[in-house]
Structure formats: C-alpha cells, structure tokens
Amino acid sequence: MLRSDVQIISVDDHVIETPNVWQDRVAAKYKDAAPKMHTDDQGRDYWVFEGRPYFNIGLNAVVGKPREKWGLDPTALSDMRPGCYDIKERLRDMDEDGIWAGLNFPSFPGFAGSTFFNATDKELSLVCIQAWNDWHLEEWCGAAPERQIPMAIVPYWDIEASAAEVRRVAANGSRTISFCEAPHAVGMPSIHDAAWDPFWAAINETGLPVSMHFGSGGAPNVAPGGPFTATIAQYGLNSLQCCIELVNSRIFEKFPNVKFALSEGGIGWMPWMLERCDYTWERHKIYTGMADAKKPSEIFREHIYGCFIADDAGIRNIDLIGEDNVMFESDYPHSDSNWPNARKMLEESLANTPDHIARKIAEDNARRLFNFPRK
C-alpha cells in the first residue's frame, strides 16, 4: 500500500506556454519572427509562427471541467484552469491532487520540439528551443525547485547541435531530455544508426535520461472512419514499438549510462513484450548478428522505465516488469488526468502492493532516475 509519507512524483505532466516565453527571451532581431500569441474574434488564443496559426486544443487543458464539456475545439488561456500555465496555481493544484513533484512536457513546441523540427528557419528554431529551455529551467522550475523536475528539448534535426544543447542544459540544471520516440518516422536516422552517436555520447556523459513521450514521433495508424476513442486508445502502441526497438538495439554497448523513460505509454503490455522479445532473440540471435547482445529483458531492466497513469493490469504483474522500472504520471492538465483524485486513485491501485514497492513506483524510482533527491 501507499504510505502517507510518500511524496508522489508525476513523471509526465504538461505546461501551457504563456505569451512571454519567447518574446521575453529571444534576441531583438528574432522577436518579430518568434512565436506570438493572438486572440481571434471568438476569444480563442492561438500562436503564430512562420505565418501559421497554432491553436490550443481543448483536450490539452480539461482539468476541472465536466467530461460533457470536453472536446477538440480550440480554447483560450482564460478558459483553462490557471494551474495549466501559472506555476503558483499549479502548485496549489498539485497539493489538492496529492502530488509532490512533477515533470512537465512542452505544449506549443510539441512534446519533443516537433513544431520547431518542422519549421523552415532552423536558425530561428534553435533560438526558440533554447529560449523555451531557459524559460522552463529558470522560471517554471526555478520557482519551485523542490517540486518541478527540469526538462529540456533539443534541435533533433541537427545531431551535433542536439549534443551541444544536452551539455548546455545539463550545466544549467536540466534533469532529462525530451526526445522523439521514432526519429526515422520523421525523416531522421533511426535510433539504430551510428549517426546518433554524438547525441548518445552527450547523454551518456551528462547522465540525463531520455524521456520519450508517446506521439512525439507521430500518431498511430488508425483505421479510416474510426472514432477518436480508437486513436487515443492506440497511443500506447507507439511506446510498445519504441520499447521493442530499444531492447533490440546496440546503443547501450557503446553508451552504458543511457536510460529511457517511455512517457505516457502505459505498462500493462510490458510483460508480454519482454517475453516475446526474449523468445525471438533466443531463436533468431545467431543469423541476425545478435548472439553477442544482451537478452532484451536484461537491457530493459538496466535501461528502460515504464510510466503509467492508470494501469491495474501492469500493477498486478509488476514482478514481470520489475519494481525498479515503473513510475507514476498524472498527465495534468490533459484528458487522461484524474485531478484532483490522483493520489486517491493511486492508493487504490497500490492497495495490495508491498509498501516498499509502492514507494518505489510512486516516488523513489523517479528520484533515482532523474537525480532529484529529497531536500
């Protein structure tokens, strides 16, 4: 069970950016081209970047709203709970939810910076990524250093520049790097390609774990005409596919300190996946050139972490996943969030879990992976 002294850490929340993020931080020559927030004649806020409008989608900020009012329509900051974008209000909402600390992914930039990856002006895009990182580290996390885990994004269209940004943000206090779960799907080399070695070397050197949020490499391939519920339900498949690639990779032979968190991918599928990967590796390792590689389940236990919001199937099979490889996430303020009942629901899920394992899942594993000790 979950003891009252456990400080729950959510390893996947989201922050909605406010108008000052880029305008306060980019050099004067970039201000006109940097993202700017506008309001349309219906009162909806949206960003403009490279001449394109980007609206805040309603499902990304639904905490505090009844489900019958949820939807995909664009929304405004004024229509959101202030905790979505105001750090002082976020802390109040975390207290109400029973969450001690959180790790927040970007919104407008995309989970791993895809908005800037897809932009035309890559010089400007790099400036915007660095501005977001500095804002997040200094203003958002800096306002509550014991309760916000610093994250950074990288310009993953440029591998050397990504490595340089890893080192820069590590020196400035970042505790993890958000990275695309499937770079090959967006036209970059796959994770198996040695082209990424400079990036992995920077990760290995700094010790920053890599957080791969589902959807950062694109949406799942949903059958035409299916309801959006099918799209939402299939997102865990992205993490499953990513995990299979990772446990069958040779990354960790060169870079043994590299670790990955599969953000918002769930954990219930992991026992089958590990069993299947070990089974196929054992049968096919010789002719595929994998005979000298570690068993996939060994790679997983040494380097991969699963993250869940509500996943009783995974909790019941925690022994098949590994008590040291699972972390909790609340997903505030997205539609999977259970605010303000996250702690209550997690306590119910862990009611039959031994105390020391429940503590690892709710707090200790995150503190260890992200180098975020209690003060």
NUGUPA-242222 format. One record per residue (C-alpha): x, y, z. Coordinates in steps of 0.5 Angstrom, whole numbers, padded with zeros to 4 digits, always signed. Example, Ala and Ser with C-alpha at 12.3 -4.5 7.8 and 13.67 -1.06 7.14 Angstrom:
<recs>
+0025-0009+0016
+0027-0002+0014
</recs>
This chain:
<recs>
+0000+0000+0000
+0002+0007-0001
+0004+0010+0006
+0002+0018+0008
+0009+0020+0008
+0011+0018+0001
+0012+0024-0004
+0009+0022-0010
+0012+0025-0016
+0009+0025-0023
+0014+0024-0029
+0009+0027-0034
+0005+0033-0034
+0005+0039-0039
+0005+0046-0038
+0001+0051-0043
+0006+0057-0045
+0004+0064-0044
+0006+0070-0049
+0012+0072-0045
+0016+0065-0046
+0019+0067-0053
+0018+0075-0053
+0022+0076-0047
+0028+0071-0048
+0030+0072-0056
+0035+0077-0058
+0032+0083-0061
+0033+0081-0068
+0029+0075-0067
+0023+0078-0064
+0018+0079-0070
+0019+0072-0072
+0019+0069-0066
+0012+0065-0063
+0007+0071-0062
+0000+0069-0058
-0006+0073-0061
-0013+0072-0060
-0019+0071-0065
-0026+0074-0066
-0028+0068-0062
-0024+0070-0056
-0019+0064-0057
-0012+0064-0056
-0007+0062-0062
+0000+0062-0063
+0003+0065-0070
+0010+0062-0072
+0012+0063-0079
+0006+0065-0082
+0002+0059-0079
-0003+0059-0073
-0003+0054-0068
-0009+0053-0063
-0009+0051-0056
-0013+0044-0057
-0019+0044-0051
-0017+0036-0049
-0010+0039-0047
-0013+0043-0041
-0019+0040-0039
-0018+0039-0031
-0023+0042-0027
-0028+0041-0033
-0034+0036-0033
-0033+0031-0039
-0039+0033-0042
-0036+0040-0044
-0029+0036-0047
-0028+0037-0054
-0022+0038-0059
-0024+0045-0060
-0019+0051-0059
-0019+0054-0053
-0016+0060-0049
-0012+0061-0043
-0018+0065-0040
-0022+0058-0041
-0017+0054-0037
-0015+0053-0030
-0010+0058-0028
-0005+0052-0026
-0004+0050-0033
+0000+0056-0034
+0001+0059-0028
+0007+0056-0023
+0004+0058-0017
-0003+0056-0018
+0000+0049-0021
+0003+0048-0014
-0004+0049-0011
-0007+0044-0016
-0001+0039-0014
-0003+0040-0007
-0010+0039-0008
-0008+0033-0012
-0003+0030-0007
+0002+0030-0012
+0009+0033-0009
+0013+0034-0015
+0012+0034-0023
+0016+0034-0030
+0013+0038-0035
+0013+0037-0042
+0012+0043-0047
+0005+0044-0051
+0006+0049-0057
+0013+0047-0058
+0011+0039-0059
+0013+0034-0054
+0020+0034-0056
+0020+0040-0060
+0017+0038-0067
+0014+0045-0068
+0021+0047-0069
+0023+0041-0072
+0018+0042-0078
+0020+0050-0078
+0023+0052-0084
+0028+0057-0081
+0033+0053-0077
+0037+0058-0074
+0031+0061-0071
+0028+0055-0069
+0035+0053-0065
+0034+0060-0062
+0027+0058-0060
+0029+0052-0057
+0034+0055-0053
+0029+0060-0050
+0024+0055-0048
+0029+0051-0045
+0032+0057-0041
+0025+0059-0039
+0023+0053-0037
+0029+0052-0033
+0029+0059-0030
+0022+0061-0029
+0018+0055-0029
+0022+0050-0025
+0026+0056-0022
+0020+0058-0018
+0019+0051-0014
+0026+0047-0015
+0024+0042-0010
+0017+0041-0014
+0019+0041-0021
+0024+0037-0025
+0027+0041-0030
+0027+0038-0037
+0030+0041-0044
+0028+0040-0051
+0034+0039-0057
+0034+0041-0064
+0034+0034-0067
+0034+0036-0074
+0042+0037-0072
+0045+0032-0068
+0051+0036-0067
+0047+0042-0064
+0043+0037-0060
+0049+0034-0057
+0051+0041-0055
+0045+0043-0053
+0045+0037-0048
+0051+0039-0045
+0049+0047-0044
+0042+0045-0041
+0046+0040-0036
+0050+0045-0034
+0044+0049-0033
+0040+0044-0028
+0036+0040-0033
+0035+0033-0031
+0032+0030-0037
+0032+0031-0045
+0025+0030-0048
+0027+0026-0055
+0023+0024-0061
+0021+0017-0060
+0021+0015-0067
+0026+0019-0071
+0026+0015-0077
+0019+0017-0078
+0020+0024-0079
+0026+0023-0084
+0032+0023-0079
+0036+0017-0078
+0033+0011-0074
+0036+0010-0067
+0040+0004-0069
+0044+0009-0074
+0051+0011-0071
+0050+0018-0074
+0046+0019-0067
+0053+0017-0063
+0055+0024-0062
+0048+0025-0058
+0048+0019-0054
+0055+0021-0052
+0053+0027-0049
+0047+0024-0046
+0052+0018-0043
+0057+0024-0041
+0052+0028-0037
+0047+0022-0034
+0041+0026-0037
+0036+0020-0038
+0032+0021-0044
+0024+0022-0044
+0020+0019-0050
+0013+0022-0050
+0008+0018-0054
+0006+0021-0060
+0013+0025-0061
+0014+0021-0067
+0007+0022-0070
+0000+0019-0068
-0001+0011-0069
-0004+0009-0076
-0011+0009-0074
-0016+0006-0079
-0020+0011-0083
-0027+0013-0080
-0026+0010-0073
-0028+0014-0067
-0023+0019-0064
-0023+0014-0058
-0019+0009-0062
-0014+0014-0063
-0013+0015-0056
-0013+0008-0054
-0008+0006-0059
-0002+0011-0057
+0001+0006-0052
+0003+0002-0059
+0008+0008-0060
+0011+0006-0054
+0011-0001-0055
+0014+0000-0061
+0019+0004-0059
+0021+0000-0053
+0022-0006-0058
+0027-0002-0062
+0031+0000-0055
+0031-0007-0052
+0034-0010-0059
+0039-0004-0060
+0046-0004-0059
+0046+0003-0056
+0048+0001-0049
+0054-0003-0051
+0057+0004-0053
+0054+0008-0048
+0052+0004-0042
+0050+0010-0038
+0044+0012-0043
+0037+0011-0040
+0030+0012-0043
+0023+0013-0040
+0017+0012-0044
+0013+0017-0042
+0005+0016-0042
+0006+0009-0046
+0003+0005-0040
+0006-0001-0037
+0001-0007-0038
+0004-0009-0045
+0011-0010-0042
+0011-0017-0039
+0008-0020-0046
+0013-0015-0050
+0019-0017-0045
+0017-0025-0046
+0016-0024-0054
+0023-0020-0055
+0027-0025-0051
+0023-0031-0054
+0025-0028-0061
+0032-0026-0059
+0034-0033-0057
+0031-0037-0063
+0034-0032-0068
+0040-0028-0065
+0045-0032-0069
+0044-0031-0076
+0041-0024-0074
+0048-0022-0071
+0045-0021-0064
+0048-0027-0061
+0053-0023-0057
+0048-0018-0055
+0045-0018-0048
+0038-0021-0047
+0032-0016-0049
+0029-0017-0042
+0036-0015-0039
+0037-0009-0043
+0030-0007-0041
+0032-0008-0033
+0038-0004-0034
+0036+0002-0038
+0028+0003-0039
+0023+0005-0035
+0015+0005-0036
+0011+0010-0034
+0003+0010-0032
-0003+0014-0031
-0008+0008-0029
-0006+0001-0031
-0008-0004-0026
-0006-0010-0031
+0001-0007-0030
+0001-0006-0023
-0002-0014-0022
+0004-0016-0026
+0010-0012-0023
+0014-0017-0022
+0014-0019-0029
+0016-0012-0031
+0021-0010-0025
+0019-0006-0019
+0025-0001-0020
+0023+0000-0027
+0016+0003-0026
+0014+0011-0025
+0007+0014-0024
+0005+0020-0028
-0001+0024-0027
-0002+0028-0034
-0004+0034-0031
-0008+0038-0035
-0009+0033-0040
-0016+0029-0041
-0012+0023-0038
-0011+0026-0032
-0015+0024-0025
-0014+0031-0022
-0016+0032-0016
-0016+0025-0015
-0009+0022-0017
-0007+0020-0010
-0013+0017-0008
-0013+0013-0014
-0006+0011-0014
-0007+0009-0007
-0013+0004-0009
-0009+0002-0015
-0003+0000-0010
-0007-0002-0004
-0005-0010-0005
+0003-0008-0007
+0008-0008-0001
+0010-0002+0002
+0017-0002-0001
+0015-0003-0008
+0009+0002-0008
+0014+0007-0005
+0019+0006-0011
+0013+0007-0016
+0011+0013-0013
+0017+0017-0011
+0024+0013-0011
+0025+0011-0018
+0023+0018-0021
+0028+0021-0016
+0034+0016-0017
+0033+0016-0025
+0032+0024-0025
+0037+0025-0020
+0032+0029-0016
+0033+0028-0009
+0029+0030-0003
+0032+0036+0000
</recs>
